[in-house]
């Protein structure tokens, strides 16, 4: 499944080639015959659709770059053009392909290459004969005088990080329980160069992380709490950025059990945890000089005779007491312990990622991320810019203090759900109680996992958050 991007050091005539051009004038630089140019010009004038030429044995593809819209929208259209073309490339069984940038724009060429490479992802390990399912494309050669080896290396690392993240999310709980998730993260740390420490159940008990322990009561598998640390020499920040990822490896809903197809895809309820691991992998392997810590509380949420129930009271890691009103609001309980633990680092900024609420999904579908913050500063604005850059767009919801009223309990400090309205907001308000530092909450419930193919995003896990945070940390330099 691996795909490699490199600069084109040769130009063999027999290899298929993709030309990126703004107009037919750009094609004067390429070796087209007069007849071919006339045909291409006619196609451009009529509909500006991609042009495919088959001069056996060579295939040629021409993609038109339209630049009338905002830059981030143009780049997304280019990625999606690449994703659409990938199906043809797959059908034609190309193993290698050249991308020739005649648009003279490095951003556009990289966006197209990214879209093509991301489209290559497959999760096929559970087929009886996965070799028969494999995509053919293995090498992408990029022709551009504006793109250097460092940019290509960084893109290769990012694509690999996205694929590794997708693999984690797509794995079923029969393979990936909490302990296995932690061990897979340890492997990523060894490969990329960040430290990993895993707390077992006994250690978690000693820390009184009772939100995590309570959710785990219905499971036959123990919970884990994994700490990822990347602290390079010469890091630009003394206080760390802390990433917190929800690691519910499977969510039945507990005693408030999910019914019907609401159980489908619940293996993906650890997409936030996977995004944290994938981001750490990308940043560390790219040697970005930013000090980052990742915190991943992990368990499944199942039910047995010892499972927690509505009306239970939990004394959290922070000392706050919580009345359980719904066992399917478990993600916020394990995140709350992690957010409380994050205080020990005196963080520059904490960002949590979680498939937290159906409310967020209902509000904006699978097209973006619902986010809220207790700060209004440049960091949040930059995160939104990064979201636009990679087209994992952020929609900001309010955190008005009136929403706190919905979380008041008659017998404890808080209850774990609000009312029927504003579910994404009250979930964030619950988490806010466990923070005393700059904090951004990202609810990725809608965009983390897709039930059907969506261009280069694919089907299944999207690894949402990895490309966004990688762009964000690069922007800190």
Order of alpha helices (4+ residues) and beta strands (2+ residues): beta-beta-alpha-beta-beta-alpha-beta-alpha-beta-alpha-alpha-beta-alpha-alpha-beta-beta-alpha-beta-beta-beta-alpha-beta-alpha-beta-alpha-beta-beta-alpha-beta-beta-beta-alpha
